[in-house]
Amino acid sequence: MEFDYSYLQNENYVLISLKGKLMDKIQAHSILSLMDEWLESGKRKFILNLEELNYMNSSGLGVIINFLTKTRNKDGEIIICNVSEKINDLLVITKLHQVFNVVNSIKDAEVSFEKNN
């Protein structure tokens, strides 16, 4: 499966679900552009759901880091959830699990945002 994404906005956050294989920044161009629009419109809380992301290489990690950087530069936060064992291993090996806020589920991410309000 090639890379795809979907998103759902509500008053509290934007839920972004990544799907397939993320291997190139060009694949994520449209979602990165949307991220810029959301940040410019005042959105500051994002949940990145990786439940259906099957594979990610170092370029894909760069996209995820780009999400985080853009969000934190605007005083926002991004929480990653539903990370597969393979992608979690990649986050641990690169020590990015210490940089990202990673939780088990969308519900856990919602609770985390509520606690930090």
N, C-alpha and C positions, 0 to 999 in steps of 0.2 A: 504494500500500500504506500502510495506517495504521501507527502505531507499535506495535512489539511487542519483546519481549526474551526471552532465555533465559539461564540461568546454570548453571554447573557448579562445585561446590565440591570441593576436595581438601584434603589436609593443609597445603599450602603457600600457597594463594591461592584467591580466588573469581574465576572467569572470567565476565564479564557480556558478552553479545553483544546489541547494539542493532540493531534492524531497522526498515526503513521510513523514515518521516518523523517527526522529533522537532521539534514546533513549539509545545509547550505543557507547562508544568509539571504540569498535571492529568493528561496522558497518562502521565507518569512517576511518579505518586503511589505506586503499588504497589512499584516498584523502589526508590524512595527510602525507603520504609518497611522494605523488606528490608535495605537498606544499614544503617539504624539498628540492626536486629536483629543483623546480622552484627558490627557494631562493638561492640555491647553484649556479644556472646558471645566477644569477643576476636579476631575476624578483623581483620587489619591490612594484608593485601596483596590488591590487586585488579587485575585486568587487564580493561580496557574494550576490547572488540573492536568496531570500527566497520565491519567488512568489509561488512555488509549494511545499513548506515545510508545511505540514498539522499539525504537532505536534512536540514538542520538550520538553523534560523533563530536569531535572538538569544535567544529564549526557550529554545530547545534548548541553546544555549551556557550559559545560566543553570543548566540542570539539570546539565550536565557540571561546571560550576564548583562547584555544590552538592555533587556527589560528591567532588570534590577537597577542598573545605573540610571536610566531615564527616570524611573519612579522615585528613587531616593534623592536624585538631584532636585526634584520638585517637592521634597519633604513628604513623600508617599511611602507606601510599603507594599510589598508583594509577598504572598505566602504561596509556597508550592505544596501541593498535596497529591495523594494517590500515586506515589513514585514507585515504579517497578524495582525489583531487586537489582536488575542489571543497571538501570540508570542511577539508582542509589549508590551502587558500587562506584560508578563513574564520579559521582559527587564526592564520595569519601576519598577516592584516590587523588582527586584534584584539590582536596581540602575545601571544596566549595560548600560542603554541608555546614561548615562553620560560618559561612557568609550569608547563606540563605536561611530563611525561616521555613523549615520543612515540617509538615504535619501529616497525619495519616489520612484525613478525610476533609471533604468540603465543610462538613459540620464543625470539625476541629478548627478549621481556618476561620469560620464565622465566630466561634467562641473566642479565638485569639484576638480578632478585631474588636469584639465587644469588651474584652478585658482591658484593651489598650486605649479605649476611648476616654 
